[in-house]
Amino acid sequence: MSTAGFWSAAAGAGTGRGDETWRALASVPSPARAAWRLGPLSVRAYALCIVAGIVVAVIVARRRYRLAGGRPGVVLDVAAWAVPFGAAGAVVHAGLVAARHDFTGTLRLWHAATAAAGTIGVPGAVALGAAGAWVACRRAGARLGPVAGAAAPAVLLGLAVAGLGNWWTQQYYGPPSAWWWAVRISPEHRVPGYENYATFQPVFAYQSLWDAAVGLAVIIAGRRLALDGQRVLWLAAAGYAAGGLWAESARIGPLPHALGVPYGTLRDTAVLALALISLYLARRGRSGRPALPSRAGRKPGPAAVAGDSSGDVMSR
């Protein structure tokens, strides 16, 4: 079968009733509704997925920090600051993305600036969340490194849950596909040029699976390699960015570009480069001390865990 014939079969260009029935059975349907009305309020599935992701991240981070001997309540205190800061970053991201559509015809410089800043997206929200976590750690008298080491893979697991919100909004998908796990996209949500296709690669699901896999892999690597909190953080960031690079390359639709490259690709490239450089600078033995001091040289008790930046969060 030619490439064109393959995509036609995948997307519903055929006219036979048997083909339509087969396509309906061999694909994943998208939810019919993405929001529900509760009186004057509108409850959106995407927002519920984000809330669920936050809950998962906090639960996992809290458990990891406590298993490492961290003081009770520190992660909840950090979350009380990090979540609002991260939400503010997400709101700014959404506002910038919307603004670029409003000012394209009049202020091209503003369009370019908002399109570039709007692609900060998840990394921007995480960065602002980290700023909030720093403030909370200062207030609680805890070291940021161990908290970050506990939270980094937990955030990836939370992102895996939150990313499923794209299933309801029917966005973040790839080229047409005939595979049985292809997702059906409603005509009003299909990107220009693909109106005649019905089923597409669920890139949002690939991204969620990747984030979950990287989160679990970082947890295992941190325990087996006795990584400190700093290296756990940058390892998680590198894994997230690597998956984001692939996801951006697989997406279809009108995406903002700079120098012929999607802004999202530039963003993930920058995060990956920063993470790899930071991992190199924080490599084992660089400072002449072991990454994980022996237990004999540690002070007992939770205070030693909270105050030791050498990776107690990941040591047990």
N, C-alpha and C positions, 0 to 999 in steps of 0.2 A: 504494500500500500504506500502511496506517495505521502509526503509530509502533509500536503494540503488535505488529502483524503483522510489522514489520521486525525487532524484537528477538526475536520468537519464531522467525523463520527463522534469525536469527543464532545463537541459543543452543541450538537443538536441541529445540524444543518439538514439532516435527512428529513424525509417527509412521511416515512412509513409509521404506522401505529405500533408495530412491533419494535421499531427502533426507539420510539418514545417510551414504551414500557420498559425496555432494557435500560435506557438511560436513567429512568426514575429509580430503578432498583440498584443500579451500579454506581450510585453517587450518594453523597451525604447532603441531605437538604439543609438549607439555612432556616433559622427560626423565622416564623411569619411575622413576629413583632419584636421590636427592640426596646419598647417602652410601654409602661402601663400607667393609667391615670388613677390616682388615689385622691379623690376630691380635687383640691387645687394643685396638688403636687403631681409631678411626673417622675415616675421611678424608671430609670434606665438600666437595662441589663449590663451595659458597659460599666456603669458606675458600681453596680453590685459586684461585678468581677474584680474591679479595683479594690473594693472594700474587702472582699474575700482574700485577695492577694496580700493585702496589708496584714490581715489577721494571721494568715499562714506564716508570713515573714516574722511577725512578732513572736508567735508561739515557738517557731524553730529557733530563732535567735535566743530567746529567753532560756529554752532548754539547753542549748549548747553552752551558753555562758554559765548557767548554774552547774552543769556537769563538770565544767572546768574549775569550779570552785569560786565563781564570781559571787559578789554580794547580791542577795535577793533584792529585787525592785529596781536594779540599775537599768536593765533593758527597758522596762516599762517607762522609767523616767526619760530615757533617751528617746524612746518612741514618741513620747508626748511632745518632744521638740522636733524630732526628725520628720515625723509624718506631716505636720502643718507646713514645715519648710519645703518638703518635697512636693506637697500639694500646690504650694504657691508657684514652684517652678513649673509644674504641669499646667497651671492656669495661664502663666505667662506664655508658655509654649503654644497653648491653644489660641490665645488672643493674638499672638504674632502671626500664626498661620492664617487666622481669619482676616487679619488686617491687610495682609498682602493682597488679598482678593479685592479689597475695597479701594486700594490706592494704586493699583497697577497702572491705570490710564493716566494718572496725573503726576504721581511722584515716583519715577523709576528708581531713584536712589533709595527711597523708603521701601519700595517693593523688594529690592535686592537685600537690604538690611534685614527686613522682617522675615523674608524667606530663609535667609541664612541662619538667623537666630532661632527661628521656629523649628528648625531641624535638630536643635539641641535635644528635644524630646526627653526620653528616659534618662540618658546620661545627665542632662541638666537638672532634672528632678532629683536624681540620686545625689548629684553634687550639692545641691541646696539642702537636701536631707542630711548629708554628711556635715554640712555647716551647723545645722541644728543639733546633730549628735555631738559635735565638738562642744557646743555651748552647754548641753546637758551634762556631758562628762566633766566639764570644768565645775559646774555647780555641784555635782555629786562627788567630786574628788576621785573619779575613776580615770584610768588611762584609756585614751581613745583606741590605741592599737588592739588590745584584747577585745574590746567591744566590737570594733570593726571586723576582726577576725571571726567573731561569732555571727555577726550580722550579714557579712558579704554573701555566703552561700544561701543564707535564709532569704535575702532579697531576691536572688535568682529564682528560688522556688516560688516566691510571691509573684514575680514577674511572669512566671509560667502560667500561673492561675489568672492573673490580670489580663494577659494577652488573649485569652479566650474570648474576651469581650468583642474582639474583632469578628467573631463568628456571628454575633447578633447584628452588628453594624454592617456586615457584608463588605468589608474592606480589607486591605492588606492581603491580596491574593495574587497568584502568579498566572502564567500562561494557561490557555485552554488545555484540558486533560481528559483522557478517557479512562483513567485508572479508577478503581472502585471507590477509593477514598477521596476522589475529587469532590469539591463542594459546589453545589448549585447556587448561582448568583442570580438574583432577580433582575429583570431587564433595566429597572431604574438605577441599579447599582453597578451596572457594567460600564467599564471605562470606554471612552470613545475609540472606535475601531474594532471593538469586540462585541458589538451588539448582537451579532448572529450566533454567538457562542453561549452555551448554558452552563457548562461545568469547567471549573478552573482548579489549579493547584492551590491547596490551602496553606499558603505560606505562613499565615498566622499560627497554624497548628505546628508547622515545622519549627517555628521560632520558639513556641512554648515547650515543645519536646526538647529542643536544644538547651533552653535555659534550665529545665529540670535536670537534664543529664549532666550539664556542667556543674550545677549546684551540688548534686550528689557526688560527682567526681572530685570536686574541690574539698568536700568534707572528708572523703576517703584519703585523698592525697595529704591533706593537712594532718590527719591522724598518723598515717604511716610514715610520713617524712618529717614529722615534728616541725611543721612550718609555723612561724610566728604570725601574729595577726596581720602585720603589714604585708607579708608575702601572700597570705590567704586572700587579702583584699585585692591585690594586684593580679593574682592568678584568676580570680573570679572576673575581674574587669577584662582581662585579656580574652578569656573564654567567651564572655558576652559579646565583645566587639567582633571576634572572629565569626560567630554565628550571625551577627548583624550584617557583616559584610556580604555573606552569602544571601541572606534574606533580601537585602536591598537589591542585589543583582538579579534576584528571581522575581521581584515585584514588577507589575505592569501598571501603567497609568501615568498621568501627567505629574512628574516629579520635578521640583526646582533643581536647576543645574548651575554649576560654576566651573568655567574652563572645560565644559563638556562632560563634567563628572557630577553625578547627583550629590546634593549636599549631604544626604544621609551616608553615602559612601565616604565622603571626606570626614564626616564626624566620627564614624566607626574606625577609620584609618588612624585618626588622631588619638582616639582612646586606646587602640591597640598598641600604637607606638609608645605612648606614655606608659602603658602598663608594662610592656616588655622592658623599656629602659629602667623603670622603677624596680622590676624584678631583678634585673642585672645588678643594680646598685645595692639592692638588699640581699644579694646572694649570700649563701652560707660562708662564713669565715672571712668576709670582707673586712670586718672590724677587728679581726683577730680573736674574737670570742665565739664560742659555739652558739648556734642559733637557739638551742634549747639547753639551758643550764641543767646540771644534774640536780636531783631532788635533795641531795645532801647539802647543796649550797644554797638552798632556798629557805626562806623563813616560812614556817607553817602558818596556815590560816588563810582566810579569804583576802586579807589585806595584801598578802604577797602576790596573789593572782591578779588583783586589780591594779597593783602598782608595777608589775613586771611586764615590760613591753616585749619580752622575748618569746611570747607565744603560749602562755598557759591555757588560753582558750582552746587551743588545738592539741594540748599535750596528753589528754586522757581519752 
